[in-house]
Amino acid sequence: MSDLLPLFPLPNVVLFPNVFLPLHIFEPRYREMTADALAGDRMIGMVLLRPGWERDYEGRPPVYAIGCSGVITHVEQLPDGRYNLVLRGLDRFRIVHEDDERSYRRAIVESEPEWPLAGVDRQAIHDSRSKLESILARRIRSADTKVPAAMPDEDLVNALAQYLDLEPLEKQALLEQPSLLTRAASLVELLEMKLMMARTPGLSNVAH
């Protein structure tokens, strides 16, 4: 990563490693961010805004410290200066210090590498994959929910964490898991809980 990573804070988007994210860039400060990234290493750090961001959106409202860097793989600049981008998630990072010299946010970050996987961990993730496929079949009940068999287990876990209809804070909690193994286990637990609550009317009210 470069010394100062551009930050793109959003209230409802969490990026995961090796997952693609389409973005539409229209605010002037983030157009500047995009132009600078394209002129450099094409890197952008996605971070989630903390609750209460609405009071200071035009400024620099608080964000969660853990985010995910992404590299711009596709770009389309529109005639009016807006951009359509596709980011590919790379690595988790932790914000160390923010810089305020530009109109957009930049930060010194440190990498948050995930724990390496041992052979037994890979088997555990493969077992989680089977559970996730079973849960999806029960939860969505659609013929097109079968995930591609060729997709590696690790990519599947991250793709589901990003693309499933989960609350932003739930996705942030999954991103903050220290390894793919714990992320897979947490995702299985989260989806099983949602299935149980859906089958039991009133349970969500009791839980609150």
C-alpha positions in Angstrom: 0.0 0.0 0.0 1.1 3.6 -0.5 2.0 5.8 2.5 -1.4 7.5 2.3 -4.4 5.5 1.3 -7.4 7.3 -0.1 -10.5 6.4 2.0 -14.0 6.1 0.5 -16.4 6.0 3.5 -19.9 4.7 2.9 -22.8 4.0 5.3 -23.8 0.6 3.8 -20.9 -1.0 1.9 -18.2 -3.3 3.2 -15.5 -4.7 0.9 -13.9 -8.1 1.3 -10.6 -9.4 0.0 -10.8 -10.8 -3.6 -14.4 -9.7 -4.1 -15.5 -7.2 -6.8 -17.4 -4.0 -6.0 -19.0 -1.7 -8.5 -19.1 2.0 -7.5 -20.6 5.1 -9.0 -18.6 8.2 -8.1 -20.4 11.5 -8.3 -19.3 13.8 -5.4 -16.6 16.3 -6.4 -14.3 15.3 -3.6 -14.5 11.6 -4.6 -14.1 12.5 -8.2 -10.8 14.1 -7.1 -9.9 11.0 -5.2 -10.6 8.8 -8.2 -8.5 10.9 -10.5 -5.6 10.9 -8.1 -5.9 7.1 -7.6 -5.9 6.5 -11.4 -2.8 8.7 -11.7 -1.1 6.6 -9.0 -1.4 3.0 -7.8 -5.2 2.8 -8.4 -5.8 1.9 -4.8 -8.8 3.0 -2.7 -9.6 2.0 0.9 -13.3 1.2 1.6 -14.4 2.0 5.2 -17.8 1.9 6.9 -19.3 5.0 8.4 -20.2 4.7 12.1 -23.8 5.3 13.1 -24.7 9.0 13.4 -22.7 9.9 10.2 -25.7 11.9 8.9 -24.9 14.8 11.1 -21.6 15.4 9.5 -21.6 13.7 6.1 -20.1 16.7 4.3 -17.2 16.7 6.8 -15.3 13.7 8.2 -17.6 11.7 10.4 -16.2 8.7 12.4 -15.5 5.5 10.5 -14.7 2.0 11.7 -10.9 1.5 12.0 -10.8 -1.8 10.0 -11.4 -1.5 6.3 -10.4 -3.2 3.1 -8.2 -1.9 0.3 -9.2 -2.3 -3.3 -7.6 -1.8 -6.7 -9.5 -0.2 -9.6 -9.8 -2.9 -12.3 -12.3 -1.2 -14.6 -13.1 2.5 -15.0 -15.5 4.5 -17.1 -15.4 8.3 -17.0 -18.7 9.9 -17.9 -18.9 13.2 -19.9 -19.9 15.2 -16.8 -17.0 14.0 -14.7 -18.6 11.2 -12.8 -17.0 7.7 -12.8 -18.2 4.1 -12.9 -15.6 1.9 -11.2 -15.0 -1.7 -10.3 -12.8 -2.4 -7.3 -11.3 -5.8 -6.5 -10.8 -6.2 -2.8 -7.2 -6.8 -1.7 -6.2 -6.6 2.0 -7.7 -5.6 5.3 -6.1 -2.6 7.0 -6.4 -0.7 10.2 -6.4 3.2 10.2 -3.5 4.6 12.1 -3.8 8.3 11.4 -5.9 10.4 9.0 -4.5 13.2 6.8 -6.6 16.3 6.1 -4.6 18.0 3.3 -7.0 17.0 0.5 -10.7 17.5 0.0 -11.2 13.7 0.4 -10.0 11.5 3.3 -6.6 9.8 3.3 -4.9 7.8 6.0 -1.8 6.1 7.1 -2.8 2.5 7.5 -1.2 -0.7 8.6 -2.0 -4.1 7.1 -4.2 -6.5 9.0 -3.1 -9.8 7.5 -5.5 -12.7 8.2 -4.2 -15.8 10.0 -2.7 -18.3 7.6 -4.7 -21.4 6.9 -3.3 -24.8 7.9 -4.5 -28.0 6.2 -7.1 -28.7 9.0 -8.4 -25.1 8.6 -9.0 -25.6 4.9 -11.0 -28.7 5.7 -13.0 -26.8 8.3 -13.7 -24.0 5.7 -14.8 -26.7 3.2 -17.2 -28.1 5.8 -18.5 -24.5 6.4 -19.1 -24.2 2.6 -21.4 -27.2 2.7 -23.3 -25.7 5.6 -23.6 -22.4 3.8 -24.9 -24.0 0.6 -27.5 -25.8 2.6 -28.5 -22.7 4.5 -28.8 -20.7 1.2 -31.0 -23.4 -0.3 -33.4 -23.3 2.7 -33.3 -19.5 3.0 -33.8 -18.4 -0.6 -35.5 -21.5 -2.0 -34.6 -20.6 -5.6 -33.2 -22.6 -8.4 -30.4 -20.1 -9.1 -28.9 -20.1 -5.6 -26.4 -22.9 -6.3 -23.0 -21.4 -6.0 -20.4 -22.3 -8.7 -18.5 -25.4 -7.8 -15.3 -24.0 -9.3 -15.3 -21.0 -6.8 -12.6 -21.6 -4.1 -14.0 -22.0 -0.6 -12.2 -18.9 0.6 -13.6 -16.7 -2.2 -17.1 -18.1 -1.6 -17.0 -17.1 2.1 -15.9 -13.6 1.3 -18.4 -13.2 -1.6 -21.3 -14.3 0.5 -20.2 -12.0 3.4 -20.3 -9.1 0.9 -23.2 -9.9 -1.3 -25.8 -11.4 1.0 -28.5 -9.1 2.4 -27.0 -8.5 5.8 -26.9 -5.4 7.9 -23.8 -3.2 7.4 -22.7 -3.8 11.0 -23.0 -7.5 10.5 -20.8 -7.3 7.5 -18.3 -5.1 9.3 -18.2 -7.7 12.1 -17.4 -10.4 9.5 -14.6 -8.3 8.0 -13.1 -7.8 11.4 -12.8 -11.6 12.0 -9.1 -12.4 12.2 -9.2 -15.3 9.7 -11.2 -16.9 7.0 -11.9 -19.8 9.3 -13.5 -17.6 12.0 -15.3 -15.6 9.3 -16.8 -18.7 7.8 -17.9 -20.0 11.2 -19.4 -16.6 12.1 -21.2 -16.4 8.8 -22.7 -19.9 9.3 -23.8 -18.9 12.8 -25.3 -15.6 11.7 -27.3 -17.2 8.9 -28.5 -20.1 11.1 -29.8 -17.5 13.6 -31.6 -15.6 10.9 -33.2 -18.8 9.7 -34.3 -19.7 13.2 -35.8 -16.2 13.8 -37.6 -16.4 10.5 -39.2 -19.7 11.5 -40.2 -18.4 14.9 -42.7 -15.5 14.8 -42.1 -13.0 17.5 -38.6 -14.3 18.4 -37.0 -11.2 17.0 -39.1 -9.0 19.3 -38.1 -11.1 22.3 -34.5 -10.9 21.3 -34.7 -7.1 21.4 
